[in-house]
Amino acid sequence: MEEINKFFNNKNNVQSDAAIDQSQVGDYLQAVKAFSRLTYQSLYVIDYQTRAFEYVSENPLFLCGKSSEEVKELGYAFYFQNVKTEDVELLIRINEAGFEFYENIPVEERKLYSISYDFYLINNKKNMVLVNHKLTPMFLTEEGQIWKALCIVSLSNSTSSGNVVVSREGSDELWKYDPVAKRWGKDEKIKLSQREYEILRLYASGLTINEIAEKLFISADTVKFHRKKLFDKIGVNNIAEALSYAKTNKLL
């Protein structure tokens, strides 16, 4: 229990008697479950008051060979069993930094912010997979603490753990965290040209180079030219990585 408590921060310590507007919840889990069925996203819900997982989807990416109910029962103990040891410490540091950042956001804007980071999951005690983890607040206490949060897990397009980014809905600004220097730095989202965006969107639709060229009334070589510029701009090597990056960074 002492190890698990390292994931929780006094700045977001939601007591059992915390002032919470229960009417904001309704039957929200039905909406979360419907979203999971529709998209088959790997997602789960954290309740910071009970310090437990309230819901875990059936997508196997996050489950590491367990059932969703087993992961739900484990809660934060799951991380100590299925996350690379060095990355557990990294996650604890990210939690501390994230809540400190969050404390400086006006309460009325806090639901607009999301945090994203990468870490290694250990699957079946042998294979490791680097995943991207996004967390966004769903419900707040009346004092502005996070009561419940939605987490989405997907394959990472990065090559190492970390890559901690906070973004704000409707803004091109983002903040990157340096775990070594223990500080946040402001940056901006990468902006694609209209042509790069069109090509990426058509690739996401499953079209080939020749089909994209025909759709846009340009040559296949021109598609390849813009694709190369796109790869260089976002730092990837192929279209699969580009699509993964676009999904992770909300470019599509």
Buried (B, 14 or more C-beta within 10 A) or exposed (E): EEEBEBBBBEBBEBEEEBEBEEEEEEEBEEEBBEBBEEEEBBBBBBBBBEBBBBBBBBBEBBBBEBEBEEBBBBBBEBBBEBBBEEBBEBBBBBBBBBBBBBEEBEEEEBBBBBBBBBBBBBBEEEEBEBBBBBBBBBBBBEEBBBBBBBBBBBBBBBEEBBBBBBBBEEEEEBBBBEBEEEEBEEEEBBEBEEBBBBBBBBBBEEBEBEBBBBBBEBEBEBBBBBBEBBBEBBEBEEBEBBBBBBBBBEBE
